[in-house]
Amino acid sequence: MEEFARAVEDGLKLSKRLVLPGGLPPPRPPAGMERTVSAAAASGPDPRLLPTAPMAYAVVTDPAAVDTPDVPSYQPYVYGHLDPPALIPLQMKEVDLAVDCALDAAHVTLRARWWLHCITRSRECDVRLVVPLAEQGSILGAEVTIGRRSYNTQVIEVEDTLENHAKIEIGGLLKPHLFFLTIPQVEGGADICATFRWSQKLLYDSGCFSVEIPFRFPYFVNPLPKVFMKKEKIQLTVNSGFSKEVLLQGTSHLLKEKSRQGDKLFFHHEAIVENWSCKDFNFSYSVYSGDLCGGMLVQPATLRDYDERDMFCIFLLPGSGNRKVFRKAVVFIVDTSGSMQGRPLENVKRAVSTALSELVEGDYFNIITFNDELHSFSSCLEQVNDKAIASATDWMNENFVAEGGTDVMHPLSEAMALLSSVHDTLPQIYLITDGSVDDEHNICQTAKTELTNRGSKSPRISTFGLGSYCNHYFLRMLASIGKGHYDAALETASIENRILKWFRRASSTIVANISIDAMTHLDEFEVDSEYIPDLSANSPLCVSGKYQGKLLDTVKAKGYLADMKEISIELKVQQLKEIPLDKVLVTQQIDLMTAKAWLSADKQLERKVIKLSIQNGVPSEYTDMILLQTNLDKVDGTQKVKQKLKGQKGRDEQRILLHGLKLGFGNKDATRENLTTGFGDMNPAEKLVMLQKRNGCCSRVADCLCCMCCIKACNRMNDQCAILMAQICAALACLGCYECCAEIINWMQNRFNGKHEKRRPEAAAAAISSARESCRQDHAREDKIPNGDWPPQGLLSIGTLGDDPPPAAGDGGGGPPRASQADVLDFTIEEVKKLQDALNKLLRRAKSKSSSSRGSGATDEDHASQLPLDRFLNCPSSLEVDRRISLRHAAGDGGENGEFSPDTQIILSKARDLLVNSNGTTIKKKSFKFLLKKMFVCHGGFAPRTELEGSS
């Protein structure tokens, strides 16, 4: 979602909407949120840019198409092509919210109208619609109308989708509970009318139901007040399903009670507002009941139902009375495989620590962690006290380490063995995992057999799934078999909160071993779940199913309280047309039937799921939701709807698959490879592609430092940052040149100093000798010269330094005659100083002659010998000039070295003798590869020589 927020930020900058009209700054965050917002802004984009209400965005790739009516004579300051595109929030003209609350679910319908205000009327761009869903929300459908085009969602079978429809990712879930649609090629200034429908669970706390809907619109979707009148409309319907009084507890928006019909209430709100709602819509109510109460709702079957039997729903409320909660013997089974590393395991550890602190005296507990191995906090159940809780917390800090694989069967069997000897307490197992294993069917069958054999004393198994790689239908089925509770967290940030809600709901049992006596009077009675779960003090109980026969006016639900006394609750049978049970319970029925179909591999049951899914427009694991385009053409003043039928071919037919609406049946390959669970931050396919790129260091560096990545990074820099980066790069370049020069100078000094060293450590001398011998063999192989002929005569060795003696003349034969080693000895320090003094004298003499010969006729060679000191390094050396003068004078004075100093005469005589002895040997050609190898690879340098060779 960070990329989404950055795209919105770029869009706001592009449309000049980062501030309110009139130059006012953005609104301050609520009290207590300043630190959170500032911290998030320091690490990334402002979290307030994420959608907190239904939103529409213009997908802008060409800044030249942007036109902002709020800023007169506005021209975009960004040119070129935007990749990724910027998202400019569109201004909203109208919004209508309708909420229907029935039993423990709410069905929401939202209608809104936006206009593409930021694009020139002669241009087009895509429009992205985003709807944030509430907790445990499921999308039911969407309709969009733009001009003569209309789009609506439709549920079809999976096989039909794969065969006939292209999979273009244009809609689905951006992340869990964030639905989106992208409408292509919308003209500038057009109106976008959209309707979204989704369902969500009602929250229940302390006998109070509440519904919360994202309804916080940011300030930049408000159009200018003088241009449009902003009309806001909210409708609310509450139907508890009981013949009990409904009490209003609170509301976030001003609602007027329109009518009341028994246990059904109507509320309404409609007004012209100055700004759109800046807070979420929240409504809470309670059903008056002093003790346990409930009812049984029935609905006759219709011709289009997938089943000919009638439908029923048993709904039990825990009431406002303080019923005693069962004492518990709790075993936590926590997955610590390698895929749990990082934030997921840390959040689980904090949640388990909080859950342990909520246990009371008289309860028992233990903790088991599993991966490839099993580790337990204690060999037996520990009684709850402060010391035991502190020891367990320290143990978790040491043993909650993510590593290894996943094995569920072994820890589950160990937990059942620990709870086998429990008396006077309700045994409970809490399984938390993020992986999928191969023996899931065997685990369910084993648990079912074990729990059946133990009867009413069997442990309750509650399961919790993390991320998208675990098999959520396996966990749901295991919880149904174990009479426990199932929940999941698909986002990392929600793990701790969801685990605590799940634990509090499962650990607050007030009625256990519930049964319904209606089966004695019916021909057939089937419950959708495997068993009827226990009733919790923190959650109502909703059980659905099918029956055949005639029900009595009342049925009884029986169970056992915490003091082991039997309780009987009378349920009145009602048929309410105001509550469509097939719509209210469809999501729950599809999930339970899919889990059964997975376990039994029953194709007939799969067909029932497909029919139920298509009939109610709810996607399932065996169906897909697509976006279908419809064209509206005006003919003779009337409108004809031309909707492409299934199988009909045409140019305008578009059926686009919506992605991310299904959980799947787990990913065993990702579990075996210990891939970190995807929590909506990254799609599994993208993760697999990233893992395939980890084959080599070079590929990873190339992926991170490619030209496109650099261009994208530079595009996000402001001017000050670009200047700073340029200065840093220049400084680094200077430092690099300085380091390079220093390395060259140090290398030359080391090579020169090596000539005069008298002694070296024996180990270093042996290593150097071995390296040089290897280099010589490489030279000999390349030049095809026997080892004895090395080194060859040539000028390439002139100027190299070394201390290895050359091979004796005549060894190996074939070499030219050489001067003996005694002919040319190394210069001593005194000789070097004398040579320097001689050079200085020559330079001073040349300077004095130059000053004395000014104005007189001097030849070019005279001027060449009169070089000043500051041009010494850029001109022929003084010895070369001295040699030219000596040759000229030798021709005139019979070979006398008139003006040379004794030291210079000695050097020239030595050089002359060596040149005469060389016999005109030619320079051998060396390959460029050989030179590079000698310069950079072979640290021994060129072959060391003690005399000048092969000058020609």
N, C-alpha and C positions, 0 to 999 in steps of 0.2 A: 504493500500500500504506500510505501515511501515514494515509488515512482509515480503513482497516481497523484499524490499530494504535490509533488514537484511539477507535474504537468499542469495542475490547477494553478499553482503559483505562477508558472510561466504565462498561463492564459490571463491571469489577473494583471500581470505587468503589461502584457500586450494590449489589453483593453483599458488600461489606466483605471482599474477598479480596486487597487490596493488600499485606497482611502475612500471615504464616503464623499458623495457629491458635496461641494462646498469646502473641501479640504479637511474635513474632520477625520481624526484617526479612527482605526477600528475599535469596536467596543471592548472594554476591559473584560477579562475573564471573570467568572463568578468568584466570590470570596473563598479563599483557601486553595484556588487553582493557579494562582500566579506563579508559584514555584514550579509546579508541574509543567505549565505551558512554557516558561522560560527555559527550563531544562530540556524540554523536547525541541524547542526552537534552536538551542545550541547544538544539538546532535543531528538535526534534520529539519525537514519542513514543518511548518506550524500544524499541529494536529487538528486545529480548527478548520483546516482546509478539507479534511475528509468529510464525506457526506453524512450528515446527521438528520436528514429528511429526504424525501424524494426530490431528485435534482435532475436537471438536463444540462448538458455541456455541448458546446460547439467544438468539434475536433478540427483544429486549425493546423494545416501544414504549410499554407502560403500566407505569410503576414500581409501581403498586399491586398488580400480580400477582406481584411478587418476594417470595420467602420463603426465607430463608437458615437452614438447620438448624444451621450452625456457630455462629451467634450467637443465643443464647436471647432470646426476646421481641424479635426484630429487626423494625423497621418501616422501610421505605425513606424516605429523607429527600428524595427527588426526587418532585415531583408534576407532573401534566399529561401531555403526550404527547411522546415522544422522537422527534425527526426530525433527523438520521438515528438509527435505533435503536441501542441499546447491545448489545454482544455479550458475554454472560457465559459464560466457559468452563465446560463441564460436567465433572463428576467421572467418572473412568473406573474401571470395575469389573474389566475383564479385557482382555488383549491377547494375540494369537497371531500370530507372524510366521513365514512360510515362504518360503525363498529357494531357487530352483533355478538353478544356474550351469551353462551348457553352451556350449561353444565360446567366443564372445566376447560373449555376452549373458546377462542374468539376468532371470528371471521372478519377480516378487514377489507374494505374496498375504498381505494383512493383514486379520485379523479383530479387531474390538474391540467392547466393550459399554460404553455410557455410560448415565447416568440423569439425567433432568431434575429435578435436586435443588432448583433455585432458583426454581421456579414453584409457586404454590399448586395443590393437586390439583384444585380446582374451576375452574381457569383453563387457557387454552391459549396456545401461542405457536409460532412457526416455529423449526426447528432447522437450523442450517447446519453441514454436515460439510465439512472442509477437509483435503486430503491433499497435502503437498509432495512432488513427484516429484524424483528425482535428475537429474543432468545427462544429457541426451539420453534422458529418460524419456518413455514414451508410455502413456497410460491404455488399458487393455484392457477394463475393465468394472467395475461396482459393483452390489451388492445391499444393500438396507436393509430391515429388518423392525422395525415398531413396532406392537405389539399384533396386531390382525387385518389390518393393512395391510402390504403388501410392495411394494417398488420395485426394479426392476432395469433396467439399460441394455440397449439393443438397437440394432443398426446397420441402417438401411434406406436405400433409394435417395433421392436428393435430390428427384426429382419427386414421390415419394410424400409426402415431408415437406411440400412446398409446397402440395399440394392438400388434404390431409386433416387437418393437424395445426397447431394454433395455436403461434405462436412466442412462448412466454413465457420470459423469461430467468430461469431458476430453477437453472441449473447450467452447468458448462463450466470455463473457465479464468479465474480472477481475474487472473492474470498468467502469463507463461511458467513452466511447471513448477509450477503451483499449482492443482490441480483442486478443485472444490467442488460440492456439491449442497445444495439447500434443501428440506427436508421441511416441508410446511405443517401447521398445526393439530395440534400434539402436546400431549397432556394432561400436566399437571404430575405429576411422579413416575414417568413412564413410562420403560421401558428402550428404548434405541436400539441395535440390533444391526446392524453394518455390515460388509461385506466388500468390499475394494478389490483390484483386480488391475492391475498395470502391468509394463511391460518397460523395461529400461535396459541401456546398454552397459557392459561391464566395462572398467575402467581398466587400462592396460598400461604398465608402466615397468620397464625394466632386466630383462626376462624374467619379471616378476611380475604376475599378474592380481590385481585387487582389486575388491571391491564395497563401496559405501558407501550406506547407506540412512538417511534422516532418522528419528531415533528418540529425540530429546531432548524429553522431556515436561516442561513447566514444573511448578513446585511446586504451583500452585493447582488442578491436576487430581487431586491425591491426596485421596481421601476419608479421613474419620477412621478410624484403624486399628482402633478398637473396633467399628466398624459393618460393615466389609467386609474380607475377606481378599483381598489383591491378588495375582492369579495371573498370572505372566509366562511365556510359552512361546515358544521360538525353535527352528526346524528349518532345517537347511541341507543341501543336496545339491550335490555337485560332480561333474561329468562332463566331463572334458577332451576326450574324443573321440579320444584317442591311446592306444596301448598303451605308455604311459610312466608312470613313477611320479610321483604328485602329492605335493608337499612343502608342508606347512603353514608359512606364514611369520608369521602373526600374526592376532589376533582381539581385538576390543574387549570382548566379553562371554565369560563362562566357558562354553565349549562342550565337550561330552563326545562323543568319537568313538564312534558307535553301531555302525557296521559299515564294512567296506571290501571291495569286490568289484572287483578289478583296478584300473582307472583311475576307479572310481566310489566316492565317499566319502559317508557319512551322519554328520551331527553333530546333537546334540540338547541343548536346555537347557530345564528347567522347574523353577520354584521359586516359593515364596510370598515376596514381597518386601515390604519396609517402605515403599519409595517406588519409583515408576516410574523407568524408565531416564532418566538425565540426560546421556547421551552417545549419539552416532550409532552405529549398528551398522556395524562395519567388519570385513571378513574378506579376507585375502590368501593366495594360494598360488602355486606355480610348478610348471611341468611340466619334469621333468628332461630336458635335451637339451644336449649339448655343442656341437651345430652346427645348421645348418638342418635342419628336419624338418617333416613334414606328413602329411596323410592325405586320403582321399576318402571321404565318407560319402554313402550313397545311400538313397533311400526310394521304394518302389514307389508307383505312383499308386493312388488309391482311387476308388470310384464317385462320391464327392461332390467330387472335385477339379475345378477349373476347366479342367485340361489333362489329357489322357490319357497324356501322356508321364511318365516317371519323373523324380524330382528328384535332384539331386546337389549336393554342397557340397565345395569344395576349400579346405582350411584349411592355411596355411603359417605356421610360427613362425620368427622371425629367429634364435632360439637365444641362448645365453649367450656364444657366441664373439664375439671382437672382430673382426667383419668390417670391411673398409675401406669407407668411404663415398665415393661418387662426388664428384669435384670438380665445382663448380657455376658456371654463369654465370647470375646471378639478375637479373631485372628486376621491380621492384615497380611496379604500376599502381594508383594510389590515386585514388579519386573525391573531388574537392574542390568539388563543386557546393554550392549554397546550402543544401540540406537537411542537409549534414554539419556545420553550424555548432555550436559549443558543445562539450560533452563528447565526443560521438562522434569528432570529428576530433582532439581532444586525445588521446584514448585510442589512436586509430590511430597518431598520430605517435609516441607513446611506445613502442608495440609495434614499429613499424618500426625505430626507433632501437635497441631491444634486439636485434632480429633482425640488424641490420647488425653489431652488436658480436659476434655469435656466428659470423659468417663467419670462415674461416681463410685464411691465406696460400695463394695459388694459386687462390682463387676470384675471380670478377669480378662486378660489380654495376652497376646503374643504377636511377634512380628517375624515374618519369613520373607527373605529376599531370594530371588532365583534368577539365574542365567543358565550357564552350562552346569553350574553347581548350585547347591541349596545351603543357605545359612539362616539360622534362626536365633532370635534373641535369647531364648531360654529353651531348655529341653521339656518344659511343661508350662502350663498356664500360670501366669503371675497375677496375684491379686493387686488391684489398683490401690496405690498409695503414692505419696509424693516422692519417696525414694525410688520406687520402681519406675515411675514416669521419668525421673531425671536420668536414671541409668539407661532407659530405653532411648532417650534423646541422644545421649552420648554415643550409644551403640550405633544409632542411625548415622551420626556424623562420620563415624569411622567405616561403616560397611555399605553405605549407599554410594557405591562406586560403579560407574557404568562400564561394563566390559563383558565379553562373552556372548553366547547365543541365548535362545529362548526355549524353555521347556516348562509347560504349564501343568502337565499331568502329575509330575512328581511332587511339587509343592502343594497341589490341591489334595492329593492323597495324604500327605503329611498333616495338613490342617484338619482333615476329617478324622484322622487318627487321634490328634490332640483333643478334639471335641467329643470323642466317643464316650468318654467317662464323665461328661458333664451332667450334673443334676441340679434341679431347681433354678436353672438359668436357661435363657434362650440362646442356643449356639448360632453364631453368625460368622460368615466368611466374607471378606472384602477383597476382591481380586482387582488389581490395577495393572494393566498391560498395554503395550503399544504395538504388539506384533501378532502375526498369524502363524500358526503351527500346522503340521501335517496331520496330526491325530485329533483334530477338533471333533469329528463325528464320534470317535471312540470315547473322548472325554465326556460328551453329552450322554452317551448311552451308559457309561460307567457311573456317572453321577446320578442318572435316573434310577438305575438299579440299586445303588447304595441308599439313596433317599427313600425309595419305596420300602426297602427292608427295614429301615429305622422308623418308619411311620411318622407320628406327630413329633417325635424328638429329633427328627433329622435337622441338620444345620441349614440355615438360610444362606443362600449364596447370592451375593450382590456383586455385579460386575461393572467396571468402568473402563471405557476405551479411550485411548489417547491418539489423536491424529487420524490419518487416512489409511495407514498400512495395516491396521488390525482388522479382523473380521467382526464387524459390529453385529452382524446377524448371529454369529456364533455366541457372542457375549449376551445378546438379548435372549437367545434361546436358553443358554445356561442359567440366566437369572430367572426365566420363566419356570424352568424345571425346579430350581431351588427356592421358589416362592419369595424371591428377593426383588431387588430393584436394579434397573439398568440406567446408565447415563453415559455421556461422552463429552469430551472437550476437543473441538477441532481447531482451536486457537491456543497458542502458548499462554497468552495473558489471562485466559479464563480458566486455566487448569485448577488453581488453588480454590477459587470461589466455587466452581462446579463440584469439586470433590467434597467440599464441606457441606454443600446443600444435599448432595447425594448421601453422605454419611448420616446427616441429621434426620433425613427422611427415613432411611433404612433402620436406624438404631432407635427410633421412637415408637416401637410397636406397642399398641394398646389392646388389639384384638388379634388373636392368632387362630390358625386352623379354621378358616371360615368355610361354611358350606351352605348351599341353597336347597331348601326342601321342595322346590317346584318340580324337580325331576320325577317325583312320585306320581304327578298328575298329568304328565305330558308324554306324548309318543316319542319325542326326540328332544334332547336338550344338549347343546354343544357350546362350550366356552371357547372364545378365540385364543386365549392364553392356555398354556399347558395345565396350570393349576391356578386357583384363585389366590392371589397374594394376600399377605397380612395387611391390616389397617394400621396406618401410622398416624400419630398425633399431628404431624406436620404436612399431611397431604391427604386429600380426599381419595377415595377408591372408586375407580370406574372400570367395570367389567362388562364387556360386550360379547354377543354371541348370537346363535340362531336356535330357534325352537320350532316344533311342529305339534299342534294340538291346541287345546283350549285352556287358557290360564284362568285361575281363580281371581277373585277381586284383590286378594292380598296373598303374599308369599312371605316366608320367614327366612331370615339369614341368621345362622347360628355360628357361634365361635366361643373362644375361651379368653378370659381376662388374665391380667398379670397374677392375680391370686388363685388362678386355676379354676375359677368359677365359670360356669357356662352362662352365656348371654344369648338372648334371642331378640332380634330386631324385626319388627313388622314393617314390610314394604308394601305400599299401595301401588297397584298396577294402574298405569295411566297411558292413554294414547293422546299425545299432544301434537296437533297439526302444526303448531307454531315452531316446533323444534324438529327440523329434518335430521333424524338420526344418521341417515346415510351420508349426509354432508358433514355432520359434526364428528363422527367417529371414523371417517374414511382413512385418515392418515394412520391412526392407531391400528385399524384392521389390516391395512396393507403391510405395515411393518411386521406384525405378528404372523400373518399368513406367509410372508416371504421367508421368515425364519423357519417356519414349519416346512415349507417347500424345500429350503436348502438342506435341512436335516434329513428329510425323508426322500428327497429327489423325486417327488411326486409330480409328474407332468400335468396331471389333471388339476392339481392345486395351483400350479404355475398359470394355467389357463384362467383360473378364477381370479388370480391376481391381475392378469392382463385385462380382463374384462372389467373388473372393478376400477382399475386405473384409468382406462379409456372412458368409462362411463362418467366418472367424476372429474376428469381432467387433472389428475394428480400423477406425476411421474413416479415410476417404480424401477426396480432393477431389471424388469423384463420389458419396459417401454421407454420411449424417449419423448421429450418435448421438443417440438419444432416451431419455427416462426413462419407463418404462411402469409404471403402477400395477396391482397385483394385490390382490384382496380374498380373505381367508381366512374362510370361514363354517363354523361348527360345526353339523353335522347328525347327530343320533343318535350322539353320541360320536365321530364320525369327522370328518375335515377334508376339505372339498372345495375344490379350487383353481379359482376362477372367473377366468380370465384372458381379457380381451377380445381377440378375434381381429381380424385386419385386416379392415376394412370393416364390422364389427359396430357398431351404434349403441346407445348406452345412456347413462344419466345419469352412471354412475360411470366411464366411459371417460376416461382422461387420458393423452395421449401428448405429452410436453413436449420440445422441442428443446433440446439442450445446445450452447452457443455457444463459439466461440474455439478449436475443436479442429483447424481447418484453416488452412494458411498462405495459400492462394490462389495465383494466377498473377501476382502483382504488381499495382501500382496506378500506371498510367501517368499518370493525371490528377494524382495527388499528386506524382509526380516532376516533371511539367512545371511545377507551381505551386511547387516547391521547399518542400513542407511538411516540417517536421522529422519524421524517422522516428519512428513510435510504437514504443517499447521496452517496452510493457506498462504505462507510467505513465498513458497515456490512450488510449482507444479511438479509431480513426480517425473514426468517426461523430461523436464528441464534438468532435474537433478541427475537423471541417468546420462544425459548428454554431457553434463559437466564431469561426471565420473569417467566417461570414456575419453575425455581430453587429458586425463592425468597420466598418460602413458610416458611422458618424458618431460624433463625440465625445460627443454627448448620450446616445446609446444605450449607449456603453461606461460612462459615468459612472452611468447609471441601473442598469445590470446590477451594478455594483460596490457601489452605495450604496442598494440596494433595502431595503425594510423587513424582508423575511425574512432578508436577509444580516445586518442589524443585530441582529435578534432572535437569530439563531444565534450571532453573535459574543458578545452579552451573556450568553447562556446558558452559554458556556464560561468566563466570568469568575468568579473567586472574590470573596469579600466585599471583601478589601483592594484588589483591582484595580478593583472597581466604585466604591469610595469615592475612589480616586485619580483615576479618569476623571471623576467628578462634580466634584471640586475643580478639575481642569484645565479642564473646560468652563466652570465659573463664572468662573475667572480669565480665560479667553479672552473670555467675554461682557463682563466689565468692561472689558477692554482694547478690545474692539470699540466699546462705548459711548463710551469716552474718545476713541478715534480719530475717531468720528463727530462728537462735539461739537467736537473740535479742527478738523476739516475745515470745519464750519459757521462757526466763529468766524473762521478764516483767510479763508474766502470773503467774509464780511461786511466784514472789515478791508480786504481787497483791493478790494472794490467801493467802500468809503468813501474809501480812499486814492486811488482812481482819479479821484474828483471834484476833488481839489485838485492833481493833477499838472499841471504847466504844460507839460511836454514829454514826449514819448514817442519812441522810435526810429521812424523812418519806416516800416520794414518791419512792425513790430508794429502801428503805427497803420493801415497799409493793410490788414493781415489782419483787424483788429477791425472796421474800417469795412466790409469785404466781408462778414464774417459777419453784422453787424447789418443790412446791406442785404438779405441773403438772408432773415433772420428777418422783416423788415418786409414783404417780398413774400409770405411765407407767411401773415402776419396779414391782409394785404390780400386774398389769395385766400379765406381762410376767412370773413372778414367781408363779402366781396364789396364792398370799398371801393376806389376807384381809389388808385393809389400816391400821388398828390398829396394825398389826404385823410389820409394817415397822419402822425402817430398820431391815432386818434380820441380825442374828449374822454371821459374816464372816470376814475373813482377808482382803477382798477387800477394806474395809473402812479405813484400817490402812494407815496413812500418809496423808489422805485427811484433808483439813482444812475447817472450817466453823464456824459460830457463832450461828446457830440455835440450841436450846436445844433439846435433844432427847425426845421421848415420855416416859412418866412415866412407870416404871416397872409395869407390870400387866395389863396395859390398853389394852383391847382387848384380854388378856389371851394368853396363848400358848407360850410366850417367855421365854427364860431362865432367871434365876435370874440375876440381874445386880447390880453393885456397885452404891451406891448413888452418886449424883453429887458432894457432899461435900468431897467424898473420894479423888478425884483427882482434884486439882484446876489448873487453868492456871498458867504457869510460869510468874513471873514478870521479869522486866528488870534486877533487882538486882540478881535474881536467875539465870538468863541466864549468867550473867557475872561471877557469882561464878562457874557455870558449866564449862564455858570456862577455867577459872583458874585451875579447877580440872583436866581437860583434858590436859592442858599444863604441869601440874606437873607430870601426869602419863607418858606423852611422854618423858619428861626430865629424869624421873627416869628410864624409859626403856632404854634410850640411855646410861645413866651412868652405868647401870647394864651390858649392852652389852659390853662396853669397859673394865669393870673389869673382866668379865668372859672369855675373850679371852685367849686361851691357856689352860684353865681348861676344865674338862669334863662337858659339859653342854648338857642337853637333848634337844630334838626337841621342847618340849613345852617351855623350857626356851628361846630357840632362837625365838620361836613364840611370846613371850612376850617382846622381845627386838627389836622391829621394829623401824627403823629410821623414821624420820619425812617425808622424801621425798617419802616413800612408804606407807604413811598412807592411802591414798585414794584407793590404789589398793589391800589392804590386809584387813583381819578382823579388826574391830574397836578395839580400846583400851579397851572399856567396855567389848567386847566379850572376849578379852584376860584376862582382870581382872577377868571375871566370871569363866573362866577355872582355873585360878590359885587359886581362892577362893574355888572352889569345891575340888581341890586337897588338899589344906591346911585344909579344913573343915574335910576331912576324917582323917587327922593326928592330928589336934589340937582340936577336939571336936566341930567343927562348928564355931570357932571364926573367925571373919573377920579381920585377922591380919593386912594386908598391905593396906586396903581400907581406903580412906579418908572419913570423915563424909558425905560429899555430895554424894559420890558414894554409900555409904552404904544406904542412904535415898532412892536413885533412885532404887537400887536393891530390897530393901524391898517393895517399892511400886509396882514394877513389879511382885514380887513374890506373893503378895496378890491378884493382879488382875488375875494372871494365875490360882491361886487356886480357885477364885470365878467363873472362866469361865466354870468350870465343864467339860472341854474337849470338848467343842462344835466344831463340824467339820465345815470345810469351804464349803459353798454351791457353786455349779458350776454355772457359768454364761456363756451365749452364747457369741460368738465373735461379733455378731451383737449388743448385749447389750453393750459390752465394747466400740465398735466404737461409738455407739450413745452417751454414757456418755462422751467420750473423746472429740468429735468434734461437736455434735449437741446440747446436753443439756448443757447450759452454767452454770448450777447450780453445776456441778461436781458430785462426788459421795456423798453418804449420809454422812453428818457431824457427827462425833462421838467425844465424849469427853474422852472416855476410850478405852483402847486396847481391842479387841474382838477376841474371838474364836481361839486363837493360839493352834495349835495341834502339 
